[in-house]
């Protein structure tokens, strides 16, 4: 059936469009995008007046927890959460049980995504066997099977020589390495950012230098090898400076920032609330402002969720005993609108660029643009909608959200994947 989204504000940075108009699609493909498209017989017209129509949002850093960790999340609940949050495509990390480091495990996840996923799911393969940083994973087989990148996310690759070889090998297949940049010799004993708040709370901290050192090392390796390094969840002001300088001299380095690092600081941890315990940790206001500035000027390429759900009994423990990670798929868009866009740090074009266009480019996927012939992956956003986050009403299994009880602005109200509506007004189909 032909469907026509009518009278929305189209925000389409890849095509240089921001205009009130219509989008017509059929059989999973966009037929046309224009200011006024006349509806003919047999066309379902969907009025999206006062809404923004964007290419489908893409989250290139999530943890869907399958296989082996379904108590935390499942392919079903994770992709339902993604659809509810306005995402049409997500990319799941390799730190599962077993690790996605061989073809058998990769194909199993791929089949689960095909059978259960409410949105498109791409898969990242591990850099090393069992994430141990000693033996390379089956990177060649994984790349040929469709792995979009490689990462030992959650673990820092400690050996510089091993990281060099991994980067060179990944580059032969045209794939990037996504780097969890925290020098573990400095960070392993800490539970939050090392600073005034950690000192006041009596909690051992993780210094920002642990991130800065790791970022500097891997930028140098990228410069040496010519390979593409992507810095995951950058959180330090100095790390941003290192990335900016490296880009200016032509190093193949890109990076991402999470919605929670754009929105929150270590001051949130004053009550030892484990919902705010993440890696890298929430840092200080100066770091947050540096991240916002780097997002605005393009130093930071993409916004991600790093959706890392845990079972309630794992997080409902004393702060220092809780695992790192928080849910984010259903709150990310609103958090970025509330804390980055509304205060004027970025505009709508940059938001959509960072949450759709650039992830598509980095993943080398046909996505991130509304144009004739492109997949009908579309997100419809109510930009002024205000809502209070109630974790028990979210699709994710994790009830521990850093935005619980907070009132946010903006929300996805329709999610279309290959022309099929998978979410409407918060209800996933």
Secondary structure, 3 states (H helix, E strand, C coil): CEEEEEEEEEEEHHHCEEEEEEEEEECCEEEEEECCCCCCCCEEEEECCCCEEEECEEEEEEECCCCCCCCCCCHHHHHHHHHHCCEEEEEECCCCCCCCCCHHHHHHHHHHHHHHCCCEEEEEECCEHHHCCCCECCHHHHHHHCCCEEECCCCCCCCHHHHHHHHHHHHHCCCCEEECCCCHHHHCCCCEECCHHHHHHCCCEECHHHHHHHHHHHHHHHHHHCCCEEECCCCCHHHHHHHHHHHHCCCCEEEEEEHHHHHCCHHHHHHCCHHHCCCCCCCCHHHHHHHHHHHHHCCCCEEECCEECCCHHHHCCCHHHCCCCECCCCCHHHHHHHHHHCCCCCCHHHHHHHHHHHHHHHHCCCCCCCCCCCECCEEEEEEEEEEECCHHHCCCCCCCCCCCCCEEEEEEEEEEECCEEEEECCEEC
